[in-house]
Amino acid sequence: MSRLPNSLEARDIAYHLHSYTDARKHEETGPLVIERGEGVHVYDNNGKRYIEGMAGLWSVALGFGEKRLAEAAARQMEKLPYYHTFAHKSHGPSVELAEKLVAMAPVPMSKAYFTNSGSEANDTAIKMIWYRANAMGEPQRKKIISRVKGYHGVTLASASLTGLPNNHRSFDLPLAGILHTTCPHYRTMKKEGESEAEFAKRCARDLEALIVEEGPETIAAFFAEPVMGAGGVIVPPEGYWEAIQPVLKKYGILFVADEVICGFGRTGELFGSTTYHLEPDIMTLSKQLSSSYLPISALLVNEKVYAPLADESHTIGTWGHGFTGSGHPVAAAVALENLKIMEERDVLGHVREIAPRFLARLQALGGHALAIEARGIGLIGAVEFTHPSLADTPGALGGRIYQAMQDRGLILRNLGDTLAFCPPLVISEKEIDEMFDIAEAALCDVAKGVE
C-alpha cells in the first residue's frame, strides 16, 4: 500500500474515522479504496475487481452503475434540488413515494413518514410509540422489547434496541426501558431433544414471561426483523412467528417489523412480512428502497398508530419531530425510479428464479470441514465456522476467512465467525457460481493455514 503523503490511503488514515472499525488497527492497515462499480462488481483504486457479495451494506438491489438512477437524480436536481416537508409543505416526489409505499404494503397502512436511514426510522418509531401512549392516556406504557442479536441501528434509541454487545459497550447503552428477549437461533439456543417447533413455542413463552414480569400495561411495542441480519443472518425456526404474534395481540402490544434489510425482495417476497405472514403496526424501510444510491428511509404506520398521533398533534398544535432531509426530493425521485425499474424488470421474479442456486451453493459451502452451519432464504445467507485452534479467540477465524476471500476478489462481511452473503438482487446464476467458487478457494487457503 502506498504511504505517499498525497495518496488516498494515507489521507484516509490521517483524516477519516471509520464506522465499525478498530481505529488503531486502521492506522496500521489503511483502507481498501473503492473507485467505481458496475453491476455486482466494484473496482479499487489499483484496478482490482471484486464481487460485492454484500451489496454494499445489504442494500444495492440493482447493483452498481445503474444509469437510470443517476439520470433520475440529475433530473430532479435540476428541477427542485431540495425542499422540506415541515409546516404543511410538500413536493411531488415525496407525495408520489408515500402513495406508492402505502399501496405496496403487505397489510393495510395509513401513512408514510420519511427519514434518512434505518437507524432514524427505528428511532422515530420509538418516539411515535411514546407519543401515542401519552395521547391514549397510558403514560406508563413506554417499555420496548427487542431481541438478543437483533439489529435496529446506531442512534441512542435504535442502538439500545440492537441486541449486540459491541453496540452497547462504552456507550452507556442500552437506555432504560429497552428490554431484550430470546434470540430465535435454533442451533445455539435449543435445549437437548427440543424440536424447532418446540423451540419456537419456548421463545414465545419467554416473551410472554418477560411481558408479565415487567407488567403488560408498561409494554408499548415489540421490534423485530423478519430475518435477523447483522446478528448473523438468523432465519426464524419453524412456527416462530405463528407463536410470537398471538402473544403481542393478547397484551395489546404494537408490532414493529424492521424491514430495512428484508424489504423489497431480499427474502423472495416483496417484504419479509409477506414471507412470514406478519401483521405489523409499523414497518421501517430503507437500504433497497433506493438501492442506497441516496440516503432515504421510511416508516409505514397503520391507522391504529396514526389516529392517536394525529389527535395529539392537534391538541399540542404540532407533531414536533422532523429531519431537514425527510422526504428529500432527489432521494425520493431516485427511490421511485428504483421501484419502477424493479417492477419493469421483474427483479422479484428473478430473485425467485435464482435463489435455489444461491441456497444450494450456500449449503454446499456449509459442508466444509470448518463450517458448522449454513442458513439462508431468498438471496440472503450465512455460513458459520469454527476450528479448535481458534476457539478461544471468537471472530479470529471469521476474520481470516473474510480477508482470504477479499484477497481473491470477493467482498463479504464477517459477523464474528459467521460470513454473510447478501449480493445485489440482479446477480446472475453465473455470478453466483463465481462468487461461491472464490469463497470455496479462499476457504481452502484458510483451512491449510489452521491445520
C-alpha positions as CSV (number, residue, x, y, z in Angstrom):
1,M,0.0,0.0,0.0
2,S,1.3,3.5,-0.9
3,R,2.3,5.6,2.0
4,L,3.0,8.7,-0.1
5,P,1.6,11.8,1.7
6,N,-0.9,12.6,-1.1
7,S,-2.2,9.0,-1.7
8,L,-5.8,8.4,-0.9
9,E,-4.8,5.7,1.6
10,A,-2.5,8.0,3.5
11,R,-5.0,10.9,3.6
12,D,-7.7,8.5,4.8
13,I,-5.6,7.4,7.7
14,A,-4.8,11.0,8.5
15,Y,-8.3,12.4,8.5
16,H,-11.0,9.8,8.4
17,L,-12.7,8.0,11.3
18,H,-14.5,4.9,10.1
19,S,-17.6,3.1,11.2
20,Y,-17.3,-0.4,12.7
21,T,-13.5,-0.3,12.6
22,D,-10.7,-0.7,15.0
23,A,-9.3,2.8,14.7
24,R,-5.8,2.0,15.9
25,K,-5.6,-1.0,13.6
26,H,-6.8,1.2,10.7
27,E,-3.8,3.4,11.3
28,E,-1.6,0.4,10.5
29,T,-3.5,-1.2,7.7
30,G,-5.3,1.6,6.0
31,P,-8.4,1.4,3.8
32,L,-9.4,-0.6,0.7
33,V,-10.4,2.4,-1.5
34,I,-13.2,1.5,-3.9
35,E,-13.2,3.7,-7.0
36,R,-16.1,2.6,-9.2
37,G,-18.8,-0.1,-9.6
38,E,-20.6,-1.9,-12.3
39,G,-23.3,-4.5,-11.8
40,V,-22.3,-6.8,-9.0
41,H,-18.7,-5.7,-9.2
42,V,-16.6,-2.9,-7.7
43,Y,-13.1,-1.9,-8.5
44,D,-10.4,-0.5,-6.2
45,N,-8.1,2.4,-7.0
46,N,-5.5,-0.1,-8.2
47,G,-7.9,-1.5,-10.8
48,K,-8.6,-4.8,-8.9
49,R,-12.1,-6.2,-9.5
50,Y,-14.2,-7.6,-6.7
51,I,-17.6,-9.3,-6.5
52,E,-19.6,-7.2,-4.0
53,G,-21.2,-10.1,-2.2
54,M,-22.8,-7.9,0.5
55,A,-24.5,-5.5,-2.0
56,G,-22.6,-2.7,-0.1
57,L,-24.3,-2.9,3.2
58,W,-27.1,-5.4,2.4
59,S,-28.5,-2.6,0.1
60,V,-27.6,-2.1,-3.5
61,A,-30.6,-4.0,-5.0
62,L,-30.0,-3.0,-8.7
63,G,-26.2,-3.3,-8.5
64,F,-23.7,-0.5,-9.2
65,G,-23.7,1.9,-12.1
66,E,-27.5,1.9,-12.9
67,K,-27.7,4.9,-15.2
68,R,-31.4,5.4,-14.9
69,L,-31.0,6.1,-11.2
70,A,-28.3,8.7,-11.9
71,E,-30.4,10.3,-14.6
72,A,-33.4,10.4,-12.2
73,A,-31.3,12.2,-9.6
74,A,-29.9,14.6,-12.2
75,R,-33.5,15.5,-13.5
76,Q,-34.8,16.2,-10.0
77,M,-31.6,18.1,-9.0
78,E,-32.2,20.5,-11.9
79,K,-35.9,20.8,-11.2
80,L,-36.1,21.1,-7.4
81,P,-32.8,20.1,-5.7
82,Y,-34.2,20.5,-2.2
83,Y,-37.3,21.2,-0.3
84,H,-38.7,20.1,3.1
85,T,-41.9,18.6,4.4
86,F,-42.3,20.8,7.5
87,A,-45.3,23.0,8.3
88,H,-47.8,21.9,5.6
89,K,-45.2,22.0,2.8
90,S,-44.7,19.2,0.3
91,H,-43.4,18.3,-3.2
92,G,-44.2,15.8,-5.9
93,P,-41.6,13.1,-5.3
94,S,-42.4,12.7,-1.6
95,V,-46.2,12.6,-2.3
96,E,-45.7,10.0,-5.0
97,L,-43.4,7.9,-2.9
98,A,-45.7,7.9,0.1
99,E,-48.6,6.9,-2.0
100,K,-46.5,4.1,-3.7
101,L,-45.3,2.7,-0.4
102,V,-48.7,2.6,1.3
103,A,-50.1,0.8,-1.8
104,M,-47.2,-1.7,-1.7
105,A,-47.6,-2.6,2.0
106,P,-48.5,-6.2,2.7
107,V,-51.0,-5.1,5.4
108,P,-53.3,-2.0,5.5
109,M,-51.2,1.1,6.3
110,S,-52.4,4.6,6.7
111,K,-49.4,6.9,6.3
112,A,-45.7,7.0,5.3
113,Y,-43.2,9.1,7.2
114,F,-39.8,9.8,5.7
115,T,-36.4,9.7,7.4
116,N,-32.8,9.3,6.2
117,S,-31.6,5.9,7.5
118,G,-32.8,2.7,9.1
119,S,-31.5,3.9,12.4
120,E,-33.5,7.2,12.1
121,A,-36.6,5.2,11.1
122,N,-36.5,3.0,14.1
123,D,-35.6,5.9,16.4
124,T,-38.6,7.8,15.1
125,A,-40.8,4.7,15.6
126,I,-39.9,4.7,19.3
127,K,-40.8,8.4,19.6
128,M,-44.1,7.8,17.8
129,I,-44.9,4.9,20.1
130,W,-44.2,7.0,23.2
131,Y,-46.2,10.0,21.8
132,R,-49.1,7.7,21.1
133,A,-49.0,6.2,24.6
134,N,-49.3,9.7,26.1
135,A,-52.1,10.5,23.6
136,M,-54.0,7.5,24.8
137,G,-53.7,8.3,28.4
138,E,-51.2,5.4,29.0
139,P,-48.0,7.3,30.1
140,Q,-46.7,4.2,31.8
141,R,-46.8,2.2,28.6
142,K,-43.3,3.0,27.4
143,K,-41.1,-0.1,27.5
144,I,-39.9,-1.6,24.3
145,I,-38.9,-5.2,23.7
146,S,-36.5,-6.4,21.0
147,R,-34.3,-9.5,20.8
148,V,-30.8,-10.6,21.7
149,K,-28.7,-10.4,18.4
150,G,-31.3,-8.2,16.8
151,Y,-30.0,-5.2,14.8
152,H,-32.0,-1.9,14.6
153,G,-29.5,0.8,14.2
154,V,-27.0,3.0,16.0
155,T,-28.7,6.1,17.3
156,L,-29.1,6.2,21.1
157,A,-32.5,4.6,21.0
158,S,-32.1,2.3,18.0
159,A,-28.7,1.1,19.3
160,S,-30.4,0.3,22.5
161,L,-32.8,-1.9,20.6
162,T,-29.9,-3.6,18.9
163,G,-29.0,-6.7,20.9
164,L,-25.3,-6.9,20.2
165,P,-22.7,-6.2,22.9
166,N,-20.4,-4.1,20.9
167,N,-23.2,-1.6,20.1
168,H,-23.6,-1.1,23.9
169,R,-20.0,-1.3,25.3
170,S,-18.6,2.1,26.4
171,F,-21.7,3.9,25.0
172,D,-23.6,3.5,28.3
173,L,-26.4,1.6,26.5
174,P,-29.0,0.3,26.4
175,L,-31.3,3.1,27.6
176,A,-33.6,2.3,30.4
177,G,-36.9,0.7,29.4
178,I,-35.4,-1.2,26.4
179,L,-35.6,-4.9,27.0
180,H,-34.3,-8.0,25.1
181,T,-35.9,-11.4,24.7
182,T,-34.6,-14.7,23.4
183,C,-32.8,-14.9,20.1
184,P,-34.5,-17.4,17.8
185,H,-31.4,-19.2,16.7
186,Y,-32.3,-22.8,16.9
187,R,-28.9,-24.4,16.8
188,T,-27.3,-22.3,19.6
189,M,-30.4,-21.8,21.8
190,K,-32.2,-25.1,21.6
191,K,-32.4,-27.5,24.6
192,E,-31.4,-31.1,24.2
193,G,-34.1,-33.0,22.3
194,E,-36.1,-29.9,21.5
195,S,-37.6,-29.7,18.0
196,E,-37.7,-26.5,16.0
197,A,-41.5,-26.2,16.7
198,E,-40.9,-26.7,20.4
199,F,-38.1,-24.2,20.5
200,A,-40.3,-21.6,18.7
201,K,-43.1,-22.1,21.3
202,R,-40.5,-21.6,24.1
203,C,-39.4,-18.4,22.5
204,A,-43.0,-17.2,22.7
205,R,-43.2,-18.3,26.3
206,D,-40.0,-16.4,27.1
207,L,-41.5,-13.3,25.5
208,E,-44.8,-13.7,27.5
209,A,-42.9,-14.3,30.7
210,L,-40.9,-11.1,30.2
211,I,-44.1,-9.1,29.5
212,V,-45.8,-10.5,32.6
213,E,-42.8,-9.9,34.8
214,E,-42.5,-6.2,33.6
215,G,-46.2,-5.6,33.7
216,P,-48.2,-5.8,30.4
217,E,-49.5,-2.3,31.0
218,T,-46.0,-1.0,30.7
219,I,-45.0,-2.6,27.4
220,A,-45.6,-0.5,24.4
221,A,-44.1,-2.4,21.5
222,F,-42.0,-5.3,20.1
223,F,-39.4,-4.6,17.4
224,A,-38.1,-7.5,15.2
225,E,-36.5,-8.2,11.8
226,P,-38.4,-10.9,9.9
227,V,-35.0,-12.4,9.2
228,M,-32.2,-11.2,11.5
229,G,-29.4,-9.6,9.5
230,A,-26.3,-8.2,11.3
231,G,-26.8,-10.6,14.2
232,G,-25.7,-13.4,11.9
233,V,-28.4,-13.9,9.3
234,I,-30.7,-15.9,11.6
235,V,-33.7,-17.4,9.8
236,P,-36.6,-18.0,12.2
237,P,-37.4,-21.6,13.1
238,E,-40.5,-23.4,12.1
239,G,-43.6,-21.9,13.8
240,Y,-41.7,-19.0,15.4
241,W,-43.8,-16.1,14.0
242,E,-47.0,-18.1,14.4
243,A,-46.2,-18.4,18.1
244,I,-45.0,-14.8,18.7
245,Q,-47.7,-12.7,17.1
246,P,-50.6,-14.0,19.3
247,V,-48.6,-13.0,22.4
248,L,-48.4,-9.5,21.2
249,K,-52.1,-9.3,20.3
250,K,-53.0,-10.8,23.7
251,Y,-51.4,-7.9,25.5
252,G,-52.2,-5.1,23.0
253,I,-48.5,-4.6,22.2
254,L,-47.6,-2.8,18.9
255,F,-45.5,-4.8,16.5
256,V,-42.8,-3.0,14.5
257,A,-41.4,-5.0,11.6
258,D,-37.8,-3.8,10.8
259,E,-37.8,-4.4,7.0
260,V,-34.6,-2.4,6.5
261,I,-32.7,-5.4,5.1
262,C,-35.6,-7.8,4.2
263,G,-37.7,-5.3,2.3
264,F,-38.1,-5.0,-1.5
265,G,-37.4,-8.6,-2.5
266,R,-34.5,-9.9,-0.3
267,T,-36.4,-12.9,1.0
268,G,-38.0,-13.9,-2.2
269,E,-41.2,-11.9,-1.5
270,L,-41.7,-8.1,-1.7
271,F,-41.3,-7.9,2.1
272,G,-40.2,-10.3,4.9
273,S,-43.6,-9.7,6.4
274,T,-45.1,-11.3,3.4
275,T,-42.8,-14.3,3.6
276,Y,-43.7,-15.0,7.2
277,H,-47.4,-13.7,7.2
278,L,-46.7,-10.9,9.6
279,E,-49.2,-8.2,10.6
280,P,-47.1,-5.3,11.8
281,D,-48.5,-2.0,13.0
282,I,-45.4,-0.2,11.8
283,M,-42.8,-1.1,9.2
284,T,-39.4,0.5,8.8
285,L,-37.9,0.6,5.4
286,S,-34.5,1.7,3.9
287,K,-31.5,0.3,2.0
288,Q,-33.0,-1.4,-1.1
289,L,-35.7,1.4,-1.2
290,S,-33.3,3.5,-3.3
291,S,-30.6,0.8,-3.8
292,S,-28.7,3.1,-1.4
293,Y,-27.9,5.4,-4.3
294,L,-29.1,8.2,-2.0
295,P,-29.9,8.1,1.7
296,I,-33.7,7.6,2.4
297,S,-35.8,5.6,4.7
298,A,-39.5,5.4,5.6
299,L,-41.9,4.3,8.3
300,L,-45.3,2.9,7.3
301,V,-47.9,3.2,10.1
302,N,-51.4,1.8,10.3
303,E,-54.5,3.8,11.4
304,K,-54.2,2.4,15.0
305,V,-50.9,4.2,15.3
306,Y,-51.7,7.3,13.2
307,A,-55.0,8.3,14.6
308,P,-53.9,8.9,18.2
309,L,-50.7,10.6,17.0
310,A,-52.8,12.9,14.8
311,D,-55.2,13.8,17.6
312,E,-52.3,14.6,20.0
313,S,-50.6,16.8,17.4
314,H,-53.9,18.7,17.1
315,T,-54.1,19.1,20.9
316,I,-50.4,20.3,21.2
317,G,-50.5,22.2,17.9
318,T,-47.8,20.2,16.1
319,W,-46.1,16.8,15.7
320,G,-42.8,18.2,16.9
321,H,-40.4,15.9,15.1
322,G,-38.6,16.0,11.7
323,F,-35.3,16.0,9.8
324,T,-34.0,18.5,7.4
325,G,-33.7,15.8,4.7
326,S,-37.0,14.0,5.4
327,G,-38.5,13.0,2.1
328,H,-35.7,14.8,0.2
329,P,-36.9,15.3,-3.4
330,V,-33.8,13.9,-5.1
331,A,-33.7,10.9,-2.8
332,A,-37.4,10.3,-3.2
333,A,-37.1,10.6,-7.0
334,V,-34.4,8.0,-7.1
335,A,-36.4,5.7,-4.8
336,L,-39.4,6.0,-7.2
337,E,-37.2,5.2,-10.2
338,N,-35.6,2.3,-8.3
339,L,-39.0,0.8,-7.6
340,K,-40.1,1.4,-11.2
341,I,-37.1,-0.5,-12.5
342,M,-37.6,-3.4,-10.1
343,E,-41.2,-3.7,-11.4
344,E,-40.3,-3.3,-15.1
345,R,-37.5,-5.9,-14.9
346,D,-39.4,-8.3,-12.6
347,V,-36.5,-8.3,-10.2
348,L,-38.6,-10.2,-7.6
349,G,-39.2,-12.9,-10.2
350,H,-35.5,-13.0,-10.9
351,V,-34.8,-13.5,-7.2
352,R,-37.2,-16.4,-7.0
353,E,-35.7,-18.0,-10.1
354,I,-32.0,-17.8,-8.9
355,A,-32.5,-18.2,-5.2
356,P,-32.4,-22.0,-5.3
357,R,-29.0,-21.9,-6.9
358,F,-27.8,-19.4,-4.3
359,L,-29.1,-21.5,-1.5
360,A,-27.7,-24.8,-2.9
361,R,-24.2,-23.3,-3.2
362,L,-24.5,-21.8,0.3
363,Q,-25.4,-25.2,1.7
364,A,-22.5,-26.8,-0.2
365,L,-20.1,-24.3,1.4
366,G,-21.7,-25.2,4.8
367,G,-20.4,-28.7,4.2
368,H,-16.8,-27.7,4.5
369,A,-14.9,-29.1,7.4
370,L,-14.5,-25.7,9.0
371,A,-18.3,-24.9,8.8
372,I,-20.8,-25.7,11.4
373,E,-24.0,-24.3,9.9
374,A,-25.3,-22.7,6.7
375,R,-28.6,-20.8,6.8
376,G,-30.4,-18.6,4.4
377,I,-33.6,-17.6,2.5
378,G,-34.1,-15.9,-0.8
379,L,-30.8,-14.0,-1.6
380,I,-29.5,-13.7,1.9
381,G,-27.5,-16.3,3.8
382,A,-24.6,-17.0,6.1
383,V,-22.1,-19.8,6.9
384,E,-20.7,-20.1,10.4
385,F,-17.2,-21.5,11.0
386,T,-15.2,-22.9,13.8
387,H,-11.8,-24.6,14.5
388,P,-10.4,-25.9,17.8
389,S,-7.2,-23.9,17.5
390,L,-9.1,-20.6,17.4
391,A,-12.0,-21.5,19.7
392,D,-10.6,-19.2,22.4
393,T,-10.5,-16.1,20.1
394,P,-14.0,-15.5,18.8
395,G,-14.0,-13.8,15.5
396,A,-10.4,-14.7,14.6
397,L,-11.4,-17.5,12.2
398,G,-14.1,-15.4,10.6
399,G,-11.6,-12.6,10.2
400,R,-9.1,-14.8,8.4
401,I,-11.7,-16.2,6.0
402,Y,-13.0,-12.7,5.3
403,Q,-9.5,-11.5,4.4
404,A,-8.8,-14.6,2.3
405,M,-11.9,-14.0,0.3
406,Q,-11.2,-10.3,-0.2
407,D,-7.7,-11.2,-1.4
408,R,-9.2,-13.4,-4.0
409,G,-11.7,-10.8,-5.1
410,L,-14.8,-11.3,-3.1
411,I,-16.1,-8.8,-0.6
412,L,-18.3,-10.2,2.2
413,R,-18.8,-9.3,5.8
414,N,-17.7,-11.4,8.8
415,L,-20.1,-11.2,11.8
416,G,-17.7,-12.8,14.3
417,D,-17.1,-16.3,12.9
418,T,-20.0,-16.0,10.5
419,L,-19.6,-15.0,6.9
420,A,-22.7,-13.2,5.5
421,F,-23.8,-13.3,1.8
422,C,-26.2,-10.7,0.5
423,P,-25.4,-9.9,-3.2
424,P,-27.3,-7.4,-5.3
425,L,-30.7,-8.8,-6.4
426,V,-29.7,-8.6,-10.0
427,I,-26.8,-11.1,-9.7
428,S,-26.9,-13.8,-12.4
429,E,-26.6,-17.6,-11.9
430,K,-23.1,-17.4,-13.4
431,E,-22.1,-14.7,-11.0
432,I,-23.5,-16.7,-8.1
433,D,-21.2,-19.6,-9.1
434,E,-18.2,-17.3,-9.5
435,M,-18.9,-15.9,-6.0
436,F,-19.0,-19.3,-4.3
437,D,-16.1,-20.6,-6.3
438,I,-14.0,-17.8,-4.9
439,A,-15.4,-18.4,-1.4
440,E,-14.5,-22.2,-1.6
441,A,-11.0,-21.5,-2.9
442,A,-10.4,-18.9,-0.1
443,L,-11.8,-21.3,2.5
444,C,-9.3,-24.0,1.3
445,D,-6.5,-21.4,1.7
446,V,-7.5,-20.8,5.3
447,A,-8.0,-24.5,6.1
448,K,-4.4,-25.2,5.1
449,G,-3.2,-22.4,7.4
450,V,-5.1,-23.5,10.5
451,E,-4.3,-27.2,10.0
